[in-house]
């Protein structure tokens, strides 16, 4: 073997050792760098043509299990979904207040209903008590405020989720553009035979970050180009980036909903001109959409079912009675017009004008079966000498006693045995106002003056005339009915995640609260399981692709020895070259 061949072999040995030492040293230096994977130098033997081989470095590569990497990317998406959902649902559960065994300290809706029921029990035994009336109105106001506050929190969380959808879309686009830039550098580098493993690590780290925001699939071709699609197969990145776009709603209420075909409410998440909101988005983005459009509205629906049941039930009872003394004016809550057909077409409407002691100044019984329109009833009341009726400019039925010292009380029976049907139909003596949990409240006139709370009913005796006693202070049939309403089971429709059921107000409130707690606890358990699973994958990935400092240190020591041996050979060859030259000279 010639000295030239020997020198070439020694040189390649030196070069191979140098690259190996550099790669191992880089591994040690980056052992703690997030996303860094162990690099290895691939060597190949080269025939020198003299029956002796040398060694060369062909490439530097990362030790990455591509199947494990795909599994880890999928786990990151599930983790992002679980983490986002658990965070929001935990806040949602907190909005329902704290449950306490002592009704006086519990801040949840159920505890407040129990406290109101206790207060109504006191009112039923002392219907003439001003303090019992005031306590009832206060407890009812507190319950209404809690329902409104809880509803407001739910809508605030929906608004927050909607805003975060826009933020997440921006983050996805930013990450996609970052991966696109890395794609360009990797493809060019591979074409030039450069080491692109560090760039590939950066791209994999960015890919995992992207997967936390949205569930993706990906492929890497022979050129090094990574293509990314949504889980439903819509391209996000190929030779260029396909950005998502989303504009959040200006404001969010219980009425704000997403519809794939609608033009109002929430906008669609757009990709290449196509609305992908309803597709399998996964990750944080998918969780935010589900929270905004499904999870949180379900809780709102449960609250609304409770609120509307309270409104309908208590108003129906309150409209059967009157306060003592009776108020001078009754103003309806329903918007009407004079030509409207009557909502109640049978039975008798009794209109009584009373003084402060409950003595009648005038009594009129109206046979509703002889009336066709609301104007007919207004005209009938206007035949009284001490009372008048009208429809206000804003479309409300108004009945008033002409004298400020008198009041108006309504009564009468429908043919089906119910009382207060006419008053209830037009909201003349409502206790609560609102259409659901978001706006439920105590009627302003009662909230301002608790003495207007109806506790008794107008006498139903026949043949009543002026001078007869039609109201008494101690008559508490309405107070008793209000109290009984909180211990009586009633039908609740299916709402949100709750099935239809028959239970008390407190029982239904407990079901709403339990449903929220179960949803939150399930989300927390799912997050814990997903964190454990993802962590185990990370550990496995790290053990396979990460850097073991002890192994790399040992490799450096071995390579240094090989380098020193090759250097010794080079020195010997140099001496032989020098000797040969001296001999020639």
C-alpha positions as CSV (number, residue, x, y, z in Angstrom):
1,X,0.0,0.0,0.0
2,X,1.4,3.4,-1.0
3,X,2.0,6.2,1.4
4,X,-0.6,8.3,-0.5
5,X,-3.3,5.7,0.0
6,X,-2.3,5.3,3.7
7,X,-2.5,9.1,4.1
8,X,-5.9,9.2,2.5
9,X,-7.2,6.5,4.8
10,X,-5.7,8.2,7.9
11,X,-7.2,11.6,6.8
12,X,-10.7,10.1,6.4
13,X,-10.3,8.5,9.8
14,X,-9.4,11.9,11.3
15,X,-12.4,13.5,9.5
16,X,-14.8,10.9,10.6
17,X,-13.6,11.1,14.2
18,X,-13.9,14.9,14.1
19,X,-17.5,14.8,12.8
20,X,-18.4,12.1,15.4
21,X,-16.9,14.2,18.2
22,X,-18.7,17.3,17.0
23,X,-22.0,15.5,16.8
24,X,-21.6,13.9,20.2
25,X,-20.5,17.2,21.7
26,X,-23.5,18.9,20.2
27,X,-25.7,16.2,21.8
28,X,-24.3,16.8,25.2
29,X,-24.5,20.6,24.8
30,X,-28.2,20.4,23.8
31,X,-29.3,17.6,26.2
32,X,-31.6,20.0,28.0
33,X,-32.9,21.8,24.9
34,X,-36.6,21.4,24.4
35,X,-37.4,19.3,21.3
36,X,-33.8,18.4,20.6
37,X,-33.2,14.8,19.5
38,X,-30.0,12.8,19.5
39,X,-28.0,13.1,16.3
40,X,-25.8,10.3,14.9
41,X,-23.2,10.4,12.1
42,X,-23.7,7.7,9.5
43,X,-20.4,6.2,8.3
44,X,-19.7,4.1,5.2
45,X,-16.6,2.2,4.1
46,X,-15.0,3.3,0.9
47,X,-12.9,1.0,-1.3
48,X,-9.5,2.6,-2.0
49,X,-8.7,0.2,-4.9
50,X,-5.9,-1.4,-2.9
51,X,-7.8,-4.1,-1.1
52,X,-7.9,-1.8,1.9
53,X,-11.0,0.3,2.8
54,X,-11.3,3.7,4.4
55,X,-14.3,5.3,6.2
56,X,-16.3,8.4,5.4
57,X,-19.3,10.3,7.0
58,X,-22.3,10.2,4.6
59,X,-24.8,12.1,6.7
60,X,-26.0,13.2,10.2
61,X,-29.4,12.1,11.1
62,X,-31.8,12.3,14.1
63,X,-32.9,9.2,15.9
64,X,-36.7,9.7,15.7
65,X,-39.3,6.9,15.6
66,X,-41.8,8.4,13.1
67,X,-44.7,6.2,14.3
68,X,-44.1,7.3,17.9
69,X,-43.9,10.9,16.7
70,X,-47.3,10.6,15.1
71,X,-48.8,9.1,18.2
72,X,-47.3,11.9,20.3
73,X,-48.7,14.6,17.9
74,X,-52.2,13.0,18.3
75,X,-51.8,13.0,22.1
76,X,-50.9,16.7,22.1
77,X,-54.1,17.4,20.3
78,X,-56.2,15.5,22.8
79,X,-54.3,17.2,25.6
80,X,-55.0,20.7,24.2
81,X,-58.7,19.7,23.9
82,X,-58.9,18.3,27.5
83,X,-57.0,21.2,29.1
84,X,-59.1,23.9,27.5
85,X,-62.4,22.2,28.3
86,X,-61.4,21.5,31.9
87,X,-60.3,25.1,32.5
88,X,-63.6,26.6,31.2
89,X,-65.9,24.0,32.9
90,X,-64.1,24.6,36.2
91,X,-64.9,28.3,36.0
92,X,-68.4,27.5,35.0
93,X,-69.0,25.2,38.0
94,X,-67.6,28.0,40.3
95,X,-70.3,30.3,38.9
96,X,-73.0,28.1,40.5
97,X,-71.8,29.0,44.0
98,X,-70.8,26.9,47.0
99,X,-73.1,24.3,48.4
100,X,-73.5,24.2,52.2
101,X,-75.4,22.0,54.6
102,X,-76.6,25.2,56.2
103,X,-79.0,27.0,54.0
104,X,-78.1,30.3,55.6
105,X,-74.5,30.1,54.3
106,X,-74.9,28.3,50.9
107,X,-74.5,30.6,47.9
108,X,-75.8,28.1,45.4
109,X,-79.2,28.4,43.8
110,X,-80.6,25.4,45.6
111,X,-79.7,26.8,49.0
112,X,-81.3,30.1,48.1
113,X,-84.5,28.3,47.0
114,X,-84.5,26.5,50.4
115,X,-84.1,29.8,52.2
116,X,-87.0,31.3,50.2
117,X,-89.2,28.3,51.0
118,X,-88.5,28.7,54.7
119,X,-89.4,32.4,54.5
120,X,-92.6,31.6,52.6
121,X,-93.5,29.1,55.3
122,X,-93.3,32.0,57.8
123,X,-95.4,34.2,55.6
124,X,-98.1,31.5,55.2
125,X,-98.6,31.5,59.0
126,X,-98.4,35.3,59.3
127,X,-99.8,36.8,56.0
128,X,-100.4,40.1,57.6
129,X,-96.8,40.5,58.7
130,X,-94.9,43.3,57.0
131,X,-91.6,41.9,58.0
132,X,-92.4,38.5,56.5
133,X,-93.4,40.2,53.3
134,X,-90.2,42.2,53.2
135,X,-88.1,39.0,53.9
136,X,-89.9,37.1,51.1
137,X,-89.3,39.9,48.6
138,X,-85.7,40.1,49.6
139,X,-85.1,36.4,49.4
140,X,-86.8,36.2,46.0
141,X,-84.7,39.2,44.8
142,X,-81.5,37.4,45.9
143,X,-82.6,34.3,44.1
144,X,-83.3,36.2,40.9
145,X,-80.0,38.1,41.1
146,X,-78.1,34.8,41.6
147,X,-79.8,33.3,38.5
148,X,-79.0,36.4,36.5
149,X,-75.4,36.5,37.7
150,X,-74.9,32.8,37.0
151,X,-76.4,33.3,33.5
152,X,-74.2,36.3,32.9
153,X,-71.1,34.3,33.9
154,X,-72.0,31.5,31.5
155,X,-72.5,34.0,28.7
156,X,-69.2,35.8,29.6
157,X,-67.4,32.4,29.3
158,X,-69.0,31.9,25.9
159,X,-67.8,35.4,24.9
160,X,-64.4,34.6,26.2
161,X,-64.4,31.3,24.3
162,X,-65.4,33.1,21.1
163,X,-62.6,35.7,21.5
164,X,-60.2,32.8,22.2
165,X,-61.2,31.1,19.0
166,X,-60.0,34.1,17.1
167,X,-56.8,34.2,19.1
168,X,-56.2,30.4,18.5
169,X,-56.9,30.8,14.8
170,X,-54.2,33.5,14.7
171,X,-51.8,31.2,16.6
172,X,-52.5,28.4,14.2
173,X,-51.7,30.6,11.2
174,X,-48.5,31.9,12.8
175,X,-47.3,28.3,13.5
176,X,-48.2,27.2,10.0
177,X,-46.2,30.0,8.5
178,X,-43.3,29.1,10.8
179,X,-43.4,25.5,9.7
180,X,-43.6,26.7,6.1
181,X,-40.4,28.7,6.5
182,X,-38.7,25.6,8.0
183,X,-40.0,23.5,5.1
184,X,-38.2,25.8,2.7
185,X,-34.9,25.7,4.6
186,X,-35.1,21.9,5.1
187,X,-35.9,21.2,1.4
188,X,-33.1,23.4,0.2
189,X,-30.6,22.1,2.8
190,X,-31.3,18.5,1.9
191,X,-30.9,19.2,-1.8
192,X,-27.4,20.7,-1.0
193,X,-26.5,17.8,1.2
194,X,-26.5,19.9,4.4
195,X,-27.2,18.8,7.9
196,X,-30.9,19.8,8.5
197,X,-31.6,17.7,11.6
198,X,-31.7,20.8,13.9
199,X,-34.3,22.4,11.6
200,X,-36.3,19.1,11.6
201,X,-36.3,19.2,15.4
202,X,-37.6,22.8,15.3
203,X,-40.3,21.7,12.8
204,X,-41.4,18.8,15.0
205,X,-41.6,21.1,18.0
206,X,-43.7,23.5,16.0
207,X,-45.9,20.6,14.8
208,X,-46.6,19.5,18.4
209,X,-47.5,23.1,19.3
210,X,-49.8,23.2,16.3
211,X,-51.5,20.0,17.3
212,X,-52.4,21.4,20.7
213,X,-54.4,24.0,18.9
214,X,-56.0,21.8,16.2
215,X,-56.0,18.1,15.4
216,X,-53.8,17.5,12.4
217,X,-52.4,14.8,10.2
218,X,-49.1,15.1,8.4
219,X,-46.7,13.5,5.9
220,X,-43.1,14.2,5.0
221,X,-41.9,13.4,1.5
222,X,-38.4,12.4,0.3
223,X,-37.5,16.0,-0.4
224,X,-38.1,16.8,3.3
225,X,-41.4,18.8,2.7
226,X,-44.0,18.4,5.4
227,X,-47.6,18.5,4.4
228,X,-50.3,19.1,7.0
229,X,-54.1,18.7,6.9
230,X,-56.9,18.9,9.4
231,X,-58.3,15.7,10.9
232,X,-61.1,15.9,8.3
233,X,-58.6,16.0,5.4
234,X,-58.6,19.8,4.6
235,X,-55.2,21.0,3.6
236,X,-53.5,23.5,5.9
237,X,-50.0,23.4,4.5
238,X,-48.5,22.0,1.3
239,X,-46.4,24.1,-1.0
240,X,-48.0,27.1,0.7
241,X,-50.0,27.9,3.8
242,X,-53.8,27.8,3.8
243,X,-54.7,30.1,6.6
244,X,-57.9,29.9,8.8
245,X,-59.9,33.0,9.4
246,X,-62.4,34.0,12.0
247,X,-64.1,37.2,13.2
248,X,-65.5,37.0,16.8
249,X,-69.0,38.3,17.6
250,X,-69.3,41.9,18.8
251,X,-71.3,40.7,21.8
252,X,-72.7,37.4,23.2
253,X,-76.0,36.6,24.8
254,X,-78.0,33.5,25.4
255,X,-79.6,34.2,22.0
256,X,-76.3,34.3,20.1
257,X,-75.9,30.9,18.4
258,X,-73.8,29.4,15.5
259,X,-75.7,28.2,12.5
260,X,-74.0,26.8,9.4
261,X,-76.6,28.4,7.2
262,X,-77.4,31.5,9.3
263,X,-76.3,35.0,8.7
264,X,-76.6,36.2,12.3
265,X,-75.0,35.1,15.6
266,X,-71.5,33.5,15.5
267,X,-69.5,33.6,12.3
268,X,-68.0,30.5,10.8
269,X,-64.3,29.5,11.0
270,X,-63.3,29.7,7.3
271,X,-60.6,27.6,5.5
272,X,-60.2,28.1,1.7
273,X,-63.6,29.7,1.6
274,X,-65.3,26.8,3.4
275,X,-66.9,26.9,6.8
276,X,-65.1,24.2,8.9
277,X,-66.7,25.1,12.3
278,X,-68.7,21.9,12.3
279,X,-65.9,19.6,11.2
280,X,-63.7,17.6,13.6
281,X,-61.3,20.4,14.6
282,X,-59.9,18.9,17.8
283,X,-57.3,20.5,20.0
284,X,-58.0,23.8,21.9
285,X,-59.9,25.1,18.9
286,X,-62.3,22.2,18.9
287,X,-62.8,22.5,22.6
288,X,-63.6,26.2,22.4
289,X,-66.2,25.6,19.7
290,X,-67.8,22.8,21.8
291,X,-67.8,25.0,24.9
292,X,-69.3,28.0,23.2
293,X,-71.9,26.1,21.2
294,X,-72.8,23.0,23.3
295,X,-71.4,22.7,26.8
296,X,-72.2,26.2,28.1
297,X,-75.5,26.6,26.3
298,X,-76.6,23.3,27.9
299,X,-76.1,24.9,31.3
300,X,-77.9,28.0,30.3
301,X,-80.8,25.9,29.1
302,X,-81.1,24.3,32.6
303,X,-81.0,27.6,34.3
304,X,-83.7,29.0,31.9
305,X,-85.9,26.0,32.5
306,X,-85.7,26.7,36.3
307,X,-86.2,30.4,35.9
308,X,-89.2,30.1,33.5
309,X,-90.8,27.5,35.8
310,X,-90.4,29.9,38.7
311,X,-91.8,32.8,36.7
312,X,-94.8,30.9,35.4
313,X,-95.7,29.2,38.6
314,X,-95.3,32.1,41.0
315,X,-97.0,34.6,38.6
316,X,-100.0,32.2,38.2
317,X,-100.4,32.0,42.0
318,X,-99.8,35.8,42.5
319,X,-102.4,36.7,39.9
320,X,-105.0,34.7,41.8
321,X,-104.8,37.1,44.7
322,X,-104.3,40.7,45.8
323,X,-102.3,42.6,48.4
324,X,-103.9,44.0,51.5
325,X,-104.8,46.8,51.1
326,X,-105.3,46.5,47.3
327,X,-103.1,48.8,45.0
328,X,-104.8,51.7,43.3
329,X,-103.6,50.6,39.8
330,X,-102.8,47.3,38.1
331,X,-100.7,47.4,35.0
332,X,-100.2,44.4,32.8
333,X,-96.9,43.1,31.5
334,X,-98.2,41.6,28.2
335,X,-98.2,43.8,25.1
336,X,-101.8,43.9,23.7
337,X,-104.1,45.9,21.4
338,X,-107.8,46.7,21.8
339,X,-108.8,44.4,18.9
340,X,-107.1,41.3,20.3
341,X,-109.3,38.3,20.9
342,X,-109.6,37.5,24.6
343,X,-107.0,35.1,25.9
344,X,-109.6,33.8,28.5
345,X,-113.0,33.2,27.0
346,X,-114.9,31.5,29.8
347,X,-115.7,32.0,33.5
348,X,-116.2,35.2,35.4
349,X,-113.9,38.2,36.0
350,X,-114.6,39.9,39.3
351,X,-113.5,43.5,39.6
352,X,-113.7,45.1,43.1
353,X,-112.9,48.6,44.2
354,X,-112.1,48.5,47.9
355,X,-111.0,50.9,50.6
356,X,-108.0,50.4,52.9
357,X,-109.9,48.1,55.2
358,X,-111.1,45.8,52.5
359,X,-114.7,47.1,52.3
360,X,-116.1,47.2,48.8
361,X,-116.9,50.5,47.2
362,X,-118.1,48.7,44.0
363,X,-118.1,45.1,42.6
364,X,-118.6,44.1,39.0
365,X,-118.8,40.5,37.7
366,X,-118.0,40.2,34.0
367,X,-119.1,37.0,32.1
368,X,-116.1,36.5,29.9
369,X,-118.0,34.2,27.6
370,X,-120.0,37.2,26.4
371,X,-116.9,39.2,25.5
372,X,-115.0,38.9,22.2
373,X,-112.1,41.3,22.3
374,X,-110.0,43.0,25.0
375,X,-111.8,46.2,24.2
376,X,-115.1,44.6,25.2
377,X,-113.6,44.0,28.7
378,X,-112.2,47.5,28.9
379,X,-115.6,48.9,28.0
380,X,-117.3,46.7,30.6
381,X,-115.0,48.0,33.4
382,X,-115.5,51.5,32.3
383,X,-119.2,51.2,33.1
384,X,-118.2,51.2,36.8
385,X,-118.5,54.6,38.5
386,X,-115.4,54.1,40.7
387,X,-112.9,52.4,38.3
388,X,-111.6,52.8,34.8
389,X,-109.7,50.7,32.3
390,X,-107.6,51.5,29.3
391,X,-104.8,50.3,27.0
392,X,-101.7,52.4,27.5
393,X,-99.6,53.9,24.7
394,X,-97.1,51.1,25.0
395,X,-99.8,48.5,24.7
396,X,-100.4,47.5,28.4
397,X,-103.8,46.9,30.0
398,X,-104.3,49.3,32.9
399,X,-107.1,49.0,35.5
400,X,-107.3,51.8,38.2
401,X,-109.5,52.9,41.1
402,X,-110.6,56.5,40.4
403,X,-109.9,57.5,44.0
404,X,-106.4,57.4,45.5
405,X,-107.9,56.2,48.7
406,X,-109.3,53.0,47.0
407,X,-107.7,50.0,45.4
408,X,-108.4,47.5,42.7
409,X,-108.7,43.8,43.4
410,X,-109.3,41.1,40.8
411,X,-110.8,37.6,41.2
412,X,-113.3,35.3,39.7
413,X,-113.3,31.7,38.5
414,X,-112.8,30.1,35.1
415,X,-115.1,27.2,34.1
416,X,-112.1,24.8,34.5
417,X,-111.9,25.6,38.2
418,X,-108.8,27.8,38.0
419,X,-108.7,31.3,39.4
420,X,-106.9,34.4,38.3
421,X,-106.8,33.2,34.7
422,X,-107.6,36.7,33.2
423,X,-105.2,38.5,35.5
424,X,-102.4,35.9,34.7
425,X,-103.1,36.1,31.0
426,X,-102.3,39.8,30.9
427,X,-99.8,39.9,33.7
428,X,-101.8,42.3,35.8
429,X,-100.4,41.2,39.2
430,X,-97.1,39.4,38.3
431,X,-94.6,38.7,41.0
432,X,-91.7,38.1,38.6
433,X,-90.7,39.5,35.2
434,X,-88.3,38.2,32.6
435,X,-88.1,35.5,29.9
436,X,-85.4,33.3,31.5
437,X,-82.4,33.2,33.8
438,X,-80.7,36.1,32.1
439,X,-83.4,38.7,33.0
440,X,-85.5,37.2,35.8
441,X,-86.4,39.8,38.4
442,X,-89.0,40.7,41.0
443,X,-91.7,43.1,39.6
444,X,-90.4,46.6,40.2
445,X,-93.6,47.7,42.0
446,X,-93.3,44.9,44.5
447,X,-89.5,45.2,44.8
448,X,-90.0,48.9,45.7
449,X,-92.9,48.2,48.1
450,X,-93.1,44.7,49.6
451,X,-96.6,45.5,51.0
452,X,-97.9,45.0,47.4
453,X,-97.1,41.3,47.7
454,X,-100.3,39.4,47.3
455,X,-101.0,37.1,50.3
456,X,-104.8,36.8,50.2
457,X,-107.6,36.6,47.6
458,X,-110.7,38.5,46.8
459,X,-113.8,37.0,48.3
460,X,-115.6,34.6,45.9
461,X,-118.9,34.9,47.7
462,X,-121.9,35.5,45.4
463,X,-123.9,38.7,45.4
464,X,-121.2,41.0,46.8
465,X,-122.1,44.7,46.7
466,X,-120.8,48.0,48.0
467,X,-120.3,47.9,51.8
468,X,-119.5,44.2,51.9
469,X,-116.1,43.0,53.2
470,X,-114.2,41.6,50.2
471,X,-110.7,41.5,51.7
472,X,-109.3,40.7,55.1
473,X,-105.9,41.2,56.6
474,X,-105.5,37.7,57.9
475,X,-106.6,35.8,54.8
476,X,-103.5,34.0,53.6
477,X,-104.6,31.6,50.9
478,X,-102.1,33.0,48.4
479,X,-99.2,33.0,50.9
480,X,-100.0,29.4,51.6
481,X,-100.2,28.6,47.9
482,X,-96.8,30.3,47.3
483,X,-95.3,28.3,50.2
484,X,-96.8,25.0,48.9
485,X,-95.4,25.7,45.4
486,X,-91.9,25.0,46.8
487,X,-92.7,21.6,48.3
488,X,-94.8,20.4,45.3
489,X,-93.3,18.4,42.5
490,X,-93.9,19.9,39.0
491,X,-93.0,18.9,35.5
492,X,-89.8,20.2,34.0
493,X,-89.0,19.8,30.3
494,X,-85.8,18.3,29.0
495,X,-83.2,21.1,28.9
496,X,-79.5,21.0,28.0
497,X,-78.1,17.7,29.4
498,X,-81.1,17.2,31.8
499,X,-83.9,14.9,30.9
500,X,-87.5,15.7,31.5
501,X,-88.5,15.1,35.1
502,X,-91.0,15.8,37.9
503,X,-89.5,17.3,41.0
504,X,-89.5,20.4,43.2
505,X,-87.8,23.7,42.5
506,X,-85.0,22.8,44.9
507,X,-84.7,19.3,43.4
508,X,-84.4,20.7,39.9
509,X,-81.9,23.3,41.0
510,X,-79.9,20.5,42.6
511,X,-80.0,18.6,39.3
512,X,-78.7,21.6,37.4
513,X,-75.8,22.1,39.9
514,X,-75.0,18.4,40.0
515,X,-75.0,18.3,36.2
516,X,-72.5,21.2,36.1
517,X,-70.3,19.5,38.8
518,X,-70.4,16.2,37.0
519,X,-69.4,17.8,33.7
520,X,-66.6,19.7,35.3
521,X,-65.3,16.6,37.3
522,X,-65.4,14.4,34.2
523,X,-63.4,17.0,32.2
524,X,-60.9,17.2,35.1
525,X,-60.5,13.4,35.2
526,X,-60.2,13.3,31.4
527,X,-57.4,15.9,31.6
528,X,-55.6,14.1,34.3
529,X,-55.7,10.8,32.3
530,X,-54.6,12.6,29.1
531,X,-51.7,14.3,30.9
532,X,-50.5,11.0,32.2
533,X,-50.8,9.4,28.8
534,X,-49.0,12.2,27.0
535,X,-46.3,12.3,29.7
536,X,-45.7,8.6,29.2
537,X,-45.3,9.1,25.5
538,X,-43.0,12.0,26.0
539,X,-40.9,9.8,28.3
540,X,-40.8,7.0,25.8
541,X,-39.9,9.4,23.0
542,X,-37.2,10.9,25.1
543,X,-35.7,7.5,26.0
544,X,-35.6,6.6,22.3
545,X,-34.7,9.9,20.8
546,X,-33.3,12.0,23.6
547,X,-29.7,12.4,24.7
548,X,-28.1,10.2,27.3
549,X,-25.2,12.4,28.5
550,X,-23.2,9.4,29.9
551,X,-23.4,7.5,26.7
552,X,-22.4,10.6,24.6
553,X,-19.5,11.3,27.0
554,X,-18.3,7.7,26.6
555,X,-18.7,8.0,22.8
556,X,-16.6,11.2,22.8
557,X,-13.9,9.4,24.8
558,X,-13.8,6.5,22.3
559,X,-13.8,8.9,19.3
560,X,-11.0,10.9,20.9
561,X,-8.9,7.7,21.1
562,X,-9.7,6.9,17.5
563,X,-8.7,10.5,16.6
564,X,-5.5,10.2,18.5
565,X,-4.7,6.9,16.8
566,X,-5.4,8.3,13.3
567,X,-3.3,11.4,14.2
568,X,-0.4,9.1,15.3
569,X,-0.7,7.3,11.9
570,X,-0.6,10.6,10.2
571,X,2.5,11.6,12.1
572,X,4.2,8.4,11.3
573,X,3.3,8.8,7.6
574,X,4.7,12.3,7.7
575,X,7.9,11.0,9.1
576,X,8.1,8.4,6.4
577,X,7.4,11.0,3.7
578,X,10.2,13.1,5.1
579,X,12.6,10.1,5.2
580,X,11.8,9.2,1.7
581,X,12.4,12.8,0.5
582,X,15.7,12.8,2.3
583,X,16.7,9.6,0.6
584,X,15.8,11.0,-2.8
585,X,17.9,14.1,-2.2
